[in-house]
Amino acid sequence: MTPIHKLLTTATCLTALALPAFAAGDAETGHALYQARCAACHSMDYNGVGPAHRGVFARAAAQAKGFAYSDALKASHLVWTEEALDRWLTDPEKTAPGQRMGVNVPDAKERADLIAYLKSASAAKSAARTE
């Protein structure tokens, strides 16, 4: 192995180690958690106190039609990936200071399950659009 190949291999390994590990969640458990923890303010299909969530996964933050977002979330430039949703659910205020969501989900397994549910609901929306 040439020195450049050794360097590239080392850099690749170090990059992989630096990436955050994201535990896969269970969408069915996430659905139950969503009903228990989120449904007071959110719906999958309708804006309420919080914005509608169907299709949220991989969408830019503050983009649900018809919802009045905080200036902080509009300026956040977040895209709702697994990692961004995990940070948001862990501490919304730290993620986008000045935002209006007053709830966090401290348990990592619950966050992973909720994210799996949101991801599956987004996938279902995408599939419905292509049919």
N, CA and C atoms as an extended XYZ file, in Angstrom:
393
Properties=species:S:1:pos:R:3:atomname:S:1:resname:S:1:resid:I:1 pbc="F F F"
N         0.854       -1.178        0.000 N   MET     1
C         0.000        0.000        0.000 CA  MET     1
C         0.902        1.244        0.000 C   MET     1
N         0.606        2.145       -0.898 N   THR     2
C         1.407        3.360       -1.017 CA  THR     2
C         1.096        4.296        0.145 C   THR     2
N         1.990        5.236        0.428 N   PRO     3
C         1.726        6.191        1.518 CA  PRO     3
C         0.423        6.971        1.337 C   PRO     3
N         0.096        7.332        0.096 N   ILE     4
C        -1.137        8.081       -0.132 CA  ILE     4
C        -2.359        7.209        0.172 C   ILE     4
N        -2.285        5.920       -0.184 N   HIS     5
C        -3.393        5.007        0.116 CA  HIS     5
C        -3.554        4.829        1.624 C   HIS     5
N        -2.432        4.738        2.343 N   LYS     6
C        -2.484        4.632        3.804 CA  LYS     6
C        -3.131        5.876        4.393 C   LYS     6
N        -2.760        7.035        3.872 N   LEU     7
C        -3.317        8.294        4.347 CA  LEU     7
C        -4.821        8.358        4.082 C   LEU     7
N        -5.233        7.978        2.880 N   LEU     8
C        -6.653        7.994        2.538 CA  LEU     8
C        -7.446        6.999        3.372 C   LEU     8
N        -6.895        5.834        3.599 N   THR     9
C        -7.569        4.827        4.421 CA  THR     9
C        -7.720        5.331        5.850 C   THR     9
N        -6.668        5.916        6.383 N   THR    10
C        -6.731        6.467        7.739 CA  THR    10
C        -7.752        7.590        7.826 C   THR    10
N        -7.748        8.471        6.846 N   ALA    11
C        -8.714        9.583        6.847 CA  ALA    11
C       -10.136        9.071        6.752 C   ALA    11
N       -10.364        8.064        5.939 N   THR    12
C       -11.707        7.486        5.811 CA  THR    12
C       -12.156        6.881        7.127 C   THR    12
N       -11.278        6.140        7.777 N   CYS    13
C       -11.617        5.522        9.063 CA  CYS    13
C       -11.902        6.582       10.126 C   CYS    13
N       -11.088        7.606       10.178 N   LEU    14
C       -11.300        8.669       11.165 CA  LEU    14
C       -12.605        9.418       10.903 C   LEU    14
N       -12.933        9.642        9.643 N   THR    15
C       -14.191       10.296        9.303 CA  THR    15
C       -15.368        9.441        9.753 C   THR    15
N       -15.301        8.145        9.511 N   ALA    16
C       -16.381        7.246        9.920 CA  ALA    16
C       -16.543        7.257       11.432 C   ALA    16
N       -15.445        7.305       12.159 N   LEU    17
C       -15.523        7.341       13.619 CA  LEU    17
C       -16.111        8.659       14.118 C   LEU    17
N       -15.908        9.725       13.390 N   ALA    18
C       -16.390       11.031       13.821 CA  ALA    18
C       -17.885       11.225       13.566 C   ALA    18
N       -18.468       10.432       12.660 N   LEU    19
C       -19.884       10.579       12.363 CA  LEU    19
C       -20.718       10.077       13.530 C   LEU    19
N       -21.806       10.763       13.873 N   PRO    20
C       -22.625       10.303       14.977 CA  PRO    20
C       -23.357        9.019       14.596 C   PRO    20
N       -23.377        8.101       15.529 N   ALA    21
C       -24.129        6.873       15.307 CA  ALA    21
C       -25.598        7.169       15.579 C   ALA    21
N       -26.452        6.659       14.724 N   PHE    22
C       -27.871        6.875       14.925 CA  PHE    22
C       -28.542        5.523       15.034 C   PHE    22
N       -29.137        5.271       16.192 N   ALA    23
C       -29.814        3.998       16.412 CA  ALA    23
C       -31.131        3.984       15.663 C   ALA    23
N       -31.373        2.878       14.988 N   ALA    24
C       -32.644        2.726       14.279 CA  ALA    24
C       -33.770        2.574       15.292 C   ALA    24
N       -34.856        3.262       15.038 N   GLY    25
C       -36.000        3.185       15.930 CA  GLY    25
C       -37.072        2.284       15.363 C   GLY    25
N       -38.120        2.106       16.144 N   ASP    26
C       -39.253        1.280       15.764 CA  ASP    26
C       -40.442        2.195       15.461 C   ASP    26
N       -40.891        2.198       14.206 N   ALA    27
C       -41.959        3.107       13.781 CA  ALA    27
C       -43.270        2.837       14.498 C   ALA    27
N       -43.568        1.580       14.794 N   GLU    28
C       -44.820        1.254       15.490 CA  GLU    28
C       -44.820        1.827       16.907 C   GLU    28
N       -43.712        1.653       17.607 N   THR    29
C       -43.583        2.252       18.943 CA  THR    29
C       -43.609        3.773       18.824 C   THR    29
N       -42.964        4.294       17.782 N   GLY    30
C       -42.955        5.737       17.545 CA  GLY    30
C       -44.353        6.285       17.319 C   GLY    30
N       -45.212        5.519       16.637 N   HIS    31
C       -46.595        5.951       16.423 CA  HIS    31
C       -47.323        6.090       17.762 C   HIS    31
N       -47.147        5.115       18.633 N   ALA    32
C       -47.778        5.184       19.963 CA  ALA    32
C       -47.240        6.368       20.763 C   ALA    32
N       -45.923        6.596       20.687 N   LEU    33
C       -45.328        7.744       21.378 CA  LEU    33
C       -45.836        9.052       20.788 C   LEU    33
N       -45.982        9.109       19.477 N   TYR    34
C       -46.486       10.312       18.818 CA  TYR    34
C       -47.886       10.641       19.339 C   TYR    34
N       -48.726        9.626       19.412 N   GLN    35
C       -50.088        9.834       19.921 CA  GLN    35
C       -50.061       10.330       21.360 C   GLN    35
N       -49.168        9.781       22.169 N   ALA    36
C       -49.103       10.134       23.587 CA  ALA    36
C       -48.394       11.461       23.846 C   ALA    36
N       -47.350       11.763       23.092 N   ARG    37
C       -46.509       12.919       23.410 CA  ARG    37
C       -46.667       14.106       22.482 C   ARG    37
N       -47.081       13.865       21.244 N   CYS    38
C       -47.046       14.928       20.235 CA  CYS    38
C       -48.426       15.395       19.782 C   CYS    38
N       -49.410       14.498       19.846 N   ALA    39
C       -50.718       14.769       19.238 CA  ALA    39
C       -51.488       15.905       19.902 C   ALA    39
N       -51.111       16.317       21.095 N   ALA    40
C       -51.794       17.455       21.720 CA  ALA    40
C       -51.545       18.742       20.920 C   ALA    40
N       -50.402       18.819       20.256 N   CYS    41
C       -50.059       20.023       19.495 CA  CYS    41
C       -49.919       19.771       17.995 C   CYS    41
N       -49.627       18.537       17.605 N   HIS    42
C       -49.345       18.218       16.212 CA  HIS    42
C       -50.308       17.172       15.674 C   HIS    42
N       -50.483       17.198       14.373 N   SER    43
C       -51.205       16.182       13.622 CA  SER    43
C       -50.308       15.806       12.452 C   SER    43
N       -50.512       14.643       11.915 N   MET    44
C       -49.755       14.289       10.726 CA  MET    44
C       -50.208       15.118        9.528 C   MET    44
N       -51.485       15.468        9.481 N   ASP    45
C       -52.046       16.073        8.268 CA  ASP    45
C       -52.549       17.505        8.399 C   ASP    45
N       -52.683       18.014        9.603 N   TYR    46
C       -53.256       19.354        9.791 CA  TYR    46
C       -52.405       20.175       10.747 C   TYR    46
N       -52.259       21.457       10.442 N   ASN    47
C       -51.590       22.370       11.364 CA  ASN    47
C       -52.485       22.598       12.566 C   ASN    47
N       -51.880       22.654       13.726 N   GLY    48
C       -52.579       22.968       14.961 CA  GLY    48
C       -51.727       23.966       15.716 C   GLY    48
N       -51.494       23.698       16.993 N   VAL    49
C       -50.556       24.510       17.766 CA  VAL    49
C       -49.181       24.411       17.109 C   VAL    49
N       -48.870       23.213       16.621 N   GLY    50
C       -47.635       22.974       15.872 CA  GLY    50
C       -47.970       22.595       14.443 C   GLY    50
N       -46.970       22.573       13.571 N   PRO    51
C       -47.225       22.267       12.160 CA  PRO    51
C       -47.525       20.788       11.922 C   PRO    51
N       -48.162       20.509       10.788 N   ALA    52
C       -48.420       19.136       10.360 CA  ALA    52
C       -47.090       18.428       10.103 C   ALA    52
N       -47.060       17.142       10.397 N   HIS    53
C       -45.805       16.405       10.298 CA  HIS    53
C       -45.685       15.457        9.112 C   HIS    53
N       -46.784       15.109        8.431 N   ARG    54
C       -46.630       14.170        7.320 CA  ARG    54
C       -45.726       14.809        6.268 C   ARG    54
N       -44.706       14.080        5.868 N   GLY    55
C       -43.758       14.593        4.890 CA  GLY    55
C       -42.630       15.419        5.487 C   GLY    55
N       -42.539       15.469        6.814 N   VAL    56
C       -41.515       16.305        7.440 CA  VAL    56
C       -40.102       15.779        7.190 C   VAL    56
N       -39.944       14.468        7.103 N   PHE    57
C       -38.604       13.908        6.967 CA  PHE    57
C       -37.986       14.346        5.642 C   PHE    57
N       -36.792       14.901        5.715 N   ALA    58
C       -36.009       15.413        4.590 CA  ALA    58
C       -36.532       16.747        4.057 C   ALA    58
N       -37.515       17.330        4.725 N   ARG    59
C       -38.032       18.640        4.333 CA  ARG    59
C       -37.230       19.716        5.073 C   ARG    59
N       -37.084       20.858        4.455 N   ALA    60
C       -36.449       21.992        5.131 CA  ALA    60
C       -37.370       22.460        6.260 C   ALA    60
N       -36.785       22.883        7.351 N   ALA    61
C       -37.564       23.374        8.493 CA  ALA    61
C       -38.368       24.602        8.087 C   ALA    61
N       -39.492       24.779        8.747 N   ALA    62
C       -40.364       25.953        8.571 CA  ALA    62
C       -40.993       26.006        7.185 C   ALA    62
N       -41.317       24.832        6.622 N   GLN    63
C       -41.854       24.792        5.266 CA  GLN    63
C       -43.256       24.190        5.154 C   GLN    63
N       -43.883       23.792        6.254 N   ALA    64
C       -45.249       23.261        6.140 CA  ALA    64
C       -46.169       24.411        5.734 C   ALA    64
N       -46.945       24.183        4.710 N   LYS    65
C       -47.828       25.240        4.192 CA  LYS    65
C       -48.855       25.644        5.250 C   LYS    65
N       -49.060       26.955        5.355 N   GLY    66
C       -50.102       27.481        6.221 CA  GLY    66
C       -49.769       27.576        7.689 C   GLY    66
N       -48.539       27.280        8.084 N   PHE    67
C       -48.174       27.391        9.504 CA  PHE    67
C       -47.292       28.611        9.719 C   PHE    67
N       -47.560       29.356       10.785 N   ALA    68
C       -46.794       30.565       11.112 CA  ALA    68
C       -45.614       30.186       12.011 C   ALA    68
N       -44.466       29.984       11.421 N   TYR    69
C       -43.274       29.584       12.156 CA  TYR    69
C       -42.609       30.766       12.837 C   TYR    69
N       -41.830       30.465       13.876 N   SER    70
C       -41.021       31.491       14.530 CA  SER    70
C       -39.925       31.942       13.573 C   SER    70
N       -39.493       33.174       13.756 N   ASP    71
C       -38.369       33.682       12.963 CA  ASP    71
C       -37.125       32.831       13.183 C   ASP    71
N       -36.948       32.330       14.412 N   ALA    72
C       -35.772       31.509       14.728 CA  ALA    72
C       -35.749       30.234       13.893 C   ALA    72
N       -36.888       29.578       13.757 N   LEU    73
C       -36.907       28.346       12.970 CA  LEU    73
C       -36.764       28.651       11.481 C   LEU    73
N       -37.373       29.735       11.038 N   LYS    74
C       -37.222       30.128        9.629 CA  LYS    74
C       -35.752       30.372        9.285 C   LYS    74
N       -35.012       30.934       10.215 N   ALA    75
C       -33.603       31.280        9.975 CA  ALA    75
C       -32.647       30.123       10.270 C   ALA    75
N       -33.170       29.006       10.741 N   SER    76
C       -32.306       27.909       11.197 CA  SER    76
C       -31.606       27.155       10.064 C   SER    76
N       -32.170       27.151        8.877 N   HIS    77
C       -31.628       26.416        7.729 CA  HIS    77
C       -31.515       24.911        7.999 C   HIS    77
N       -32.328       24.404        8.918 N   LEU    78
C       -32.336       22.968        9.203 CA  LEU    78
C       -33.049       22.206        8.101 C   LEU    78
N       -32.604       21.006        7.870 N   VAL    79
C       -33.320       20.040        7.046 CA  VAL    79
C       -33.576       18.861        7.974 C   VAL    79
N       -34.792       18.369        7.999 N   TRP    80
C       -35.186       17.358        8.981 CA  TRP    80
C       -34.677       15.970        8.595 C   TRP    80
N       -33.416       15.735        8.880 N   THR    81
C       -32.782       14.425        8.749 CA  THR    81
C       -32.896       13.723       10.098 C   THR    81
N       -32.464       12.470       10.156 N   GLU    82
C       -32.462       11.763       11.437 CA  GLU    82
C       -31.655       12.536       12.478 C   GLU    82
N       -30.480       12.991       12.079 N   GLU    83
C       -29.597       13.684       13.020 CA  GLU    83
C       -30.192       15.018       13.471 C   GLU    83
N       -30.753       15.776       12.536 N   ALA    84
C       -31.342       17.077       12.896 CA  ALA    84
C       -32.567       16.891       13.789 C   ALA    84
N       -33.400       15.913       13.467 N   LEU    85
C       -34.567       15.643       14.310 CA  LEU    85
C       -34.146       15.189       15.701 C   LEU    85
N       -33.082       14.396       15.774 N   ASP    86
C       -32.589       13.954       17.083 CA  ASP    86
C       -32.122       15.148       17.910 C   ASP    86
N       -31.348       16.039       17.298 N   ARG    87
C       -30.906       17.250       18.019 CA  ARG    87
C       -32.107       18.087       18.456 C   ARG    87
N       -33.068       18.275       17.540 N   TRP    88
C       -34.252       19.085       17.819 CA  TRP    88
C       -35.058       18.505       18.979 C   TRP    88
N       -35.329       17.215       18.916 N   LEU    89
C       -36.134       16.596       19.967 CA  LEU    89
C       -35.391       16.548       21.304 C   LEU    89
N       -34.067       16.498       21.252 N   THR    90
C       -33.270       16.522       22.483 CA  THR    90
C       -33.385       17.881       23.163 C   THR    90
N       -33.252       18.949       22.379 N   ASP    91
C       -33.293       20.302       22.944 CA  ASP    91
C       -33.610       21.315       21.844 C   ASP    91
N       -34.907       21.558       21.594 N   PRO    92
C       -35.274       22.488       20.520 CA  PRO    92
C       -34.662       23.883       20.694 C   PRO    92
N       -34.611       24.354       21.920 N   GLU    93
C       -34.095       25.711       22.149 CA  GLU    93
C       -32.609       25.811       21.845 C   GLU    93
N       -31.862       24.777       22.154 N   LYS    94
C       -30.431       24.771       21.836 CA  LYS    94
C       -30.231       24.665       20.321 C   LYS    94
N       -31.118       23.931       19.648 N   THR    95
C       -31.003       23.734       18.209 CA  THR    95
C       -31.354       24.992       17.433 C   THR    95
N       -32.392       25.701       17.869 N   ALA    96
C       -32.818       26.944       17.194 CA  ALA    96
C       -33.265       27.937       18.264 C   ALA    96
N       -32.321       28.647       18.888 N   PRO    97
C       -32.660       29.577       19.960 CA  PRO    97
C       -33.739       30.572       19.529 C   PRO    97
N       -34.799       30.660       20.360 N   GLY    98
C       -35.899       31.557       20.069 CA  GLY    98
C       -37.096       30.862       19.435 C   GLY    98
N       -36.963       29.582       19.144 N   GLN    99
C       -38.087       28.820       18.587 CA  GLN    99
C       -39.211       28.727       19.629 C   GLN    99
N       -40.368       28.174       19.257 N   ARG   100
C       -41.514       28.182       20.168 CA  ARG   100
C       -41.916       26.823       20.739 C   ARG   100
N       -41.251       25.740       20.370 N   MET   101
C       -41.641       24.434       20.908 CA  MET   101
C       -41.082       24.287       22.316 C   MET   101
N       -41.956       24.048       23.265 N   GLY   102
C       -41.533       23.988       24.662 CA  GLY   102
C       -41.378       22.579       25.201 C   GLY   102
N       -41.269       21.589       24.345 N   VAL   103
C       -41.197       20.194       24.774 CA  VAL   103
C       -39.936       19.569       24.212 C   VAL   103
N       -39.295       18.728       25.016 N   ASN   104
C       -38.170       17.954       24.512 CA  ASN   104
C       -38.397       16.488       24.852 C   ASN   104
N       -37.609       15.624       24.237 N   VAL   105
C       -37.697       14.180       24.458 CA  VAL   105
C       -36.314       13.725       24.911 C   VAL   105
N       -36.106       13.604       26.227 N   PRO   106
C       -34.764       13.300       26.725 CA  PRO   106
C       -34.285       11.870       26.464 C   PRO   106
N       -35.196       10.928       26.274 N   ASP   107
C       -34.830        9.526       26.100 CA  ASP   107
C       -34.438        9.226       24.650 C   ASP   107
N       -33.215        8.753       24.444 N   ALA   108
C       -32.694        8.498       23.089 CA  ALA   108
C       -33.513        7.448       22.346 C   ALA   108
N       -33.954        6.410       23.014 N   LYS   109
C       -34.752        5.363       22.362 CA  LYS   109
C       -36.099        5.928       21.908 C   LYS   109
N       -36.735        6.744       22.740 N   GLU   110
C       -37.999        7.365       22.343 CA  GLU   110
C       -37.798        8.283       21.140 C   GLU   110
N       -36.710        9.048       21.142 N   ARG   111
C       -36.427        9.914       19.993 CA  ARG   111
C       -36.259        9.084       18.733 C   ARG   111
N       -35.498        7.994       18.823 N   ALA   112
C       -35.269        7.136       17.655 CA  ALA   112
C       -36.592        6.550       17.151 C   ALA   112
N       -37.473        6.149       18.062 N   ASP   113
C       -38.770        5.594       17.670 CA  ASP   113
C       -39.647        6.661       17.014 C   ASP   113
N       -39.670        7.856       17.587 N   LEU   114
C       -40.448        8.946       16.981 CA  LEU   114
C       -39.921        9.286       15.589 C   LEU   114
N       -38.622        9.340       15.448 N   ILE   115
C       -38.020        9.660       14.157 CA  ILE   115
C       -38.341        8.561       13.137 C   ILE   115
N       -38.300        7.308       13.561 N   ALA   116
C       -38.660        6.208       12.652 CA  ALA   116
C       -40.107        6.360       12.191 C   ALA   116
N       -40.990        6.752       13.093 N   TYR   117
C       -42.391        6.960       12.722 CA  TYR   117
C       -42.530        8.132       11.741 C   TYR   117
N       -41.880        9.252       12.033 N   LEU   118
C       -41.948       10.401       11.129 CA  LEU   118
C       -41.375       10.044        9.756 C   LEU   118
N       -40.309        9.276        9.746 N   LYS   119
C       -39.698        8.859        8.484 CA  LYS   119
C       -40.644        7.953        7.702 C   LYS   119
N       -41.296        7.019        8.395 N   SER   120
C       -42.220        6.111        7.701 CA  SER   120
C       -43.430        6.869        7.173 C   SER   120
N       -43.920        7.848        7.916 N   ALA   121
C       -45.055        8.660        7.450 CA  ALA   121
C       -44.653        9.503        6.254 C   ALA   121
N       -43.425        9.975        6.234 N   SER   122
C       -42.938       10.742        5.082 CA  SER   122
C       -42.812        9.845        3.855 C   SER   122
N       -42.329        8.620        4.066 N   ALA   123
C       -42.195        7.668        2.966 CA  ALA   123
C       -43.580        7.319        2.404 C   ALA   123
N       -44.556        7.180        3.298 N   ALA   124
C       -45.918        6.861        2.856 CA  ALA   124
C       -46.469        7.999        2.008 C   ALA   124
N       -46.173        9.254        2.368 N   LYS   125
C       -46.631       10.398        1.590 CA  LYS   125
C       -45.981       10.388        0.215 C   LYS   125
N       -44.677       10.093        0.168 N   SER   126
C       -43.972       10.061       -1.108 CA  SER   126
C       -44.527        8.967       -2.011 C   SER   126
N       -44.822        7.821       -1.445 N   ALA   127
C       -45.375        6.711       -2.236 CA  ALA   127
C       -46.746        7.074       -2.774 C   ALA   127
N       -47.549        7.760       -1.962 N   ALA   128
C       -48.898        8.152       -2.409 CA  ALA   128
C       -48.830        9.142       -3.568 C   ALA   128
N       -47.819       10.007       -3.595 N   ARG   129
C       -47.663       10.980       -4.669 CA  ARG   129
C       -47.291       10.333       -5.991 C   ARG   129
N       -46.616        9.181       -5.929 N   THR   130
C       -46.179        8.556       -7.163 CA  THR   130
C       -47.198        7.564       -7.726 C   THR   130
N       -48.248        7.285       -6.997 N   GLU   131
C       -49.270        6.338       -7.475 CA  GLU   131
C       -50.284        6.989       -8.355 C   GLU   131
